[in-house]
Every structure is written in structure tokens, then in C-alpha cells.
């Protein structure tokens, strides 16, 4: 006869295994991963320092490392030590569609969690909170968002900024001419060349633009060692404007998949409460980053401290 303690332990183990199996059966994402032996994650080529290519065959960055922690949790949940990870480059224009149609299982980069997007995809607990601001040439008459009325402004296609600017034209009658660029690098170039007075974007991405440099001849957003319009020209630009609103990034996956969301949320919550997320922040925003060792020097905000203390999945729009 088994000792009582051993019987209880075995019962608990069976309950855990049963719960994990139930999750697997209830989750279309976990079933797909189990059946294929592969998890496909969406990565960005130039969203410094969140998800970008810095040489070699894999992406790197703050959001990318968060995705890797989720992959570890998926591997352990499915008991698939040989689980393969495939990376697929995505853009702001196609990332939501690729999640919806099952091409990618998880995307962690700079995707803003908005209520509108909840109609199309699901989001994890937030991994970053930031304000939306503007990059302008130093000395520009544009110092706040009201100054954009009647002027030409640029942002990147497929972003929450594009939708907001178009809404302002309707709701506030700002009469802006909105240029929509394919990449953040092209957006910066529009300001440099004088085709637009301001590049409206997430504040951390604007800081990355100044720190790493963008040039038309380089992969937009990838850190460059030297360029005609690179870090040496950072003093020619300024990040201005009271943040138009605060937003959050979350990892993205298919809707209606509570078991997969639970894995993502548990992973992120533990990272944020334990100090692991803070260590990642210091590595990617306050230290030299690959491939050239540039430092974004972007201190942790009070909003980020609050997020780490109280992980949640609430959009801010």
C-alpha cells in the first residue's frame, strides 16, 4: 500500500498532467505546435531594440527575448524538449493577418495593444508602456501636436499612429497631409529631406532612431557603425511634444485561445514581478547593444515601474 503522502503526490501529478493535456486539447495553437513539432514566431527586421536583425540567422532584442521565454514555457507545457523554433520576418502591415491565418503562432515586437485590434487578435500581459511623440529637426516650429495642423507629417504604415493621425484629421479638423512610409527608416528620411516636418511614432522607437542612425542605403532601423546621417547627426534632431497618449505593447496571438494566453501571461507576469524583465530592460535600453555597441540611454519610466509591479493586459486607448 502506498503511503498517504505518496498517494497525494501522485494524485497531484496526475491532476497537473490532466490539466496540461486539457489545455493542449482546448488550444488550437498548442495543438498545431504539438502536431508540427514547431512553433513559429514573428520577428521584425529593424525594430531596434525590441526585435531586429543584428547579424546571423536570428533576431534579437527586448521583445524577442520575451518571446523566447514564452517558447520555453510552451516547450515545458507540451513536454517537447525537441520543439523547433522557426522565425518569420513580419512587418507592421502584415503582422496581424499572419497571426489570424495561423502562419505565425506568436509575435512579440512593437505591436500596440488597442481595443480595436482585440477584434482581430489577442494580446498577452503588456511588456512595455510608452508615450507617443514626434521627431523633428532642431529649431522646428513644431513643438507639440497642435502645431501639426495644416502641415505635412509622416508616420509608418500599419501603426496605431497612422490611425490616430487620420482620426485627428476628421475629429479635430487638423488638415494634415499624412505621408505613410513603409518603414521607420523611411519615415526618418522624410524628415531629414524636408518632405515632412515631423515623424510621429512611439517614443522608444524615436530614441532608437537617434541613437542608431537611419540611412536610405542601410536596412532601416538596424544599428549602423557610421553614416552621413547617423549618430553624429543626432544633435540635428529633437524628440518633442507632450505625449499624445500612453500605449502598451503586448505579445500577439490568435483570439479565443485561453490556454495559450495563460502560458504567455504567466511567463510575462513572472518575469516582471521577479526582476527578470527589469534586467532585460537594463540590457536593451541602458547598456551597449549589438551589433555596434550603441547605448540608447533610455531610463526606466515610472509607468514601466508600475507595470512591472502590477502586470496586466489592459489597453490604454
N, C-alpha and C positions, 0 to 999 in steps of 0.2 A: 504494500500500500504506500502511495506517495505521501510524504509529509505534507501537512496542510499548507505550509509556506510555498512549497514547490508546486502544489496544485494551483494555488492562486497565481503564481508567476506564469505558469503555463497558460492559464486561462487568460491572463492579461496579454500575453504574447499573441495568442490566437485572436483575441479581440482586435489588437492592433493590426495584425495581418489581414483580418477580415475587413477592417475599415479601409486599409490601404487598397485592398482588392476592389472594394465597393467604389472607392474614389476613381480607380482606374476604369471601371466599367461605366461609371457615370460621366466620365470626362472624354469628350471626343478628341481633345488634344493629347491626353495621355494614351488613349487607345492607338492613335496614329503613331505616336512616338514609340510605343511598345511594338507595334506591328512592323515598323520600318527599322527599328533599332537606331533611329537617327532623330535628333532634334535640330530644327532649322531656325537659326536666329538671324534677324535682320540687323545689319550694321550699316553705319554711314561711312563714307569715304573721307569726309572733311569737316565733321562737326567737332572741332577741337574745343575743349579737351574731353568731350563726352564720349564720342565714338568716331574714330578716324583711323586711317591707314598711315602708319609711320615706318613703313618698310617691312619686308617679309610677307608672309601669306595670311596674316591675321590682323584684325582690327585691334585697337587698344583704347583706353580711356576710362573715365569715371563711370559712365553708364554701362560701358561694355563689361567692366569688372563686376558690376552689379548683376548683369545678365549671367555671367559665369557662375556666380554664387547660386542663382536660381537653378541653373543647369545641374549643379552638384546635388541640390535638393531633389530635383526630378530623378536623377540617376539613383539616388538612395531610395526614393519612394517606390520606384519601379523595380528595384533590385537588378539593375542593368549595369554592371561595372564596365562593360564594353560599349556603353552608349556612345555613338558617334555624334559629333557636333559639326554641323555644316553652316557656314556663314554665307549670307547672301546680301550683297550691297543693295540698299534701298535709297530712295530719295523722298523729300517732303511730298512730292506729287504722287508717288505710287505706294507709300508705306501702308496706308490704311487698306487699300484694295488687296495688297498681298497678304495681309492678316485675314481679311474677310474671306478670301477664296482658299485659304489653307496653304498657300505657298510657303509662308513662314509661320512658325509657332509662337515666336516671342520676339518683340522688338523693344530694345532699351536704348534710347539715344537722347533726342531733344524733342520728343513728341509731347506737346502740351495737352494736358487733360482738361477738356472742356465738356460742358453739358451737351452741347450739340454733337460732339464726337461719340458720346455714350450711346447714341442711336446706331452707331456703326460698329464699334469695338468696345472692349472692356479694358479697364486700367487697374494696375496694382496700386498699393500704397505709394504715395508720392516719394520721389527720390531727390527732387530739387525744387526750391521755391525761389522766384526771381521777379524783378520788375521789368517792364518793357520801356525802353528808352530810345535815344537816337544818336547816331554817329554823324557829325557834321565837320566841316572844315573849321579850324580855329578862327575865331573872329566872325563867324557867320551870324547874320541877324536872327537866325532860327535858334532860339534858346529854350523854347517849350513847345508843346504840341499845338497850342493855339496859333503859333507862328507859321504853321504849315498851310494855313488857309490860302488858297489861290496859287500855291507853289507846286513844283514837281518833286515827288517823294518816291523813293524806291524801297521795296521790300522783296523778300524771296517767295516764290510761288509755293502754294500749298501750306503756308504757315498761318497761325492764328492771327498774326499781324496783318496779313493780306485781307482777311475777312473783316477785321476791325476797322481798317482804313476805309474800306468800301462802305461799311455801315456808317462811319462818320460822315462820309460824303452825302449820304442820304439823310441821316438823322440830324446832323449839325450843319448841313449845307456848306461844307468847307471848300468845295470846289477844287479839291486837289487833283492834280494829274498824277496818277499812280503808275509807276513803272514796275513791272513784275519780272524779276530776274530768275534765272534757273538755279543759281547757287548764291551763297552768301558772298563768295569772292567776287562774282559779277556785280552784286549789289554795292560792295565797297568801291569797285572800279567806277561805277556810275557816279558816285560822289566825288571821287578823285578827278574824274574827267569833266566834272561840272554839268553832267546831264541831270543830276538830281541834287537838291540841297540837303537831303537827309536820308539816311538809311535807318529805317525803323525796325528794331529787332530785339530779341531777348538780351538783357544787359550782359550776362556772362559771355554770350557769343560775340558781342561788340568788344568786350575786353580781349577776347581771344584774337579778334581781328587786329587790334592794335598791337598786341604782344607778338603775334606770329608773322604778321605781314601777309598781304594778298597781292598777287600779281597775275595779270592775264595769262602769262606764259607758264605758270605753275598750277598744280592741282589746287583749285580754290579752297582755302581753309587749311591746307596742310602746312605745318611749320616749315619755313624756309630759312636757310642759313643767311643768305644775302639777297637783296633785290633792290631795284631802283625805288620801289615804293614800299619798303619793308619796315622793320622795326626802327631803322634810323629816321624814318619819316613820321614816327608816331606822334611827335610833337606838333605836327601839322593838323592834327585832328583832335576832336574833343567829344566825349560822351555827355550829352546834355538832356535836360528835361526831367521834371518831376515824373517818376514812374506813372505811366498812364493807368496801369493796373498791375496787380500781382497775379502771377500764374504759377502753375506747377507742372513739372514733368513727371510722367509715370511710365512704367513699362506697359506695353500694349499686347493684347492677345485677343482671341475670339470671344464674342459675347456668349453668355449662357453656359459658362464653364466654371462653376463654383469650385470644384476640386483643384483645378489648375490655378485659379486665382488665390486659393488658400495657400498653396505652395509658394507663390510669388510674394504674397503679403507676409507670410510667416518669415520668409527669408529676409525681406527688407526690414521688417519690424525688429528682428533680432540684430541685424546689422546696425540699425540706427540707435537702438537702446544700449547696445553693448560697447559702443565706441568704435566699432569697425568702420562704419560709414564716415565718422569724423577722421579716422586715419586715412581713408581713401580721399576725402576732401583735401586734406593737407598735402597728400601726394600729388594730386592733379591740379590744384589751384594755388598752392603756396610753395611749391618746390619745382625744380627744373624737370621738364617733361621731354620725352623723346619726340623727334629724333635729334633735335639740335640743342636741347637743354635750356630752352627759354622758360622763364618763370612768369606766370600770369599775374602773380601778386594780387590775388583777389580774395580778401579776408572773408571769413565766415560771417554771415549776417545774423542779426537777431532772429530773423524769420527762419533761417536754417537751424539755428539752435533750438527754436521752439518745435520745428518739425521733427528733429531728432529725438526730442524729449517726449513727443506725442505723435507717433506715426499714425497716419490716416490716409484715406483715399478720396478726400473731398476736393472737387474742383473749386477754383476761386472766382470764376466768371459769373 
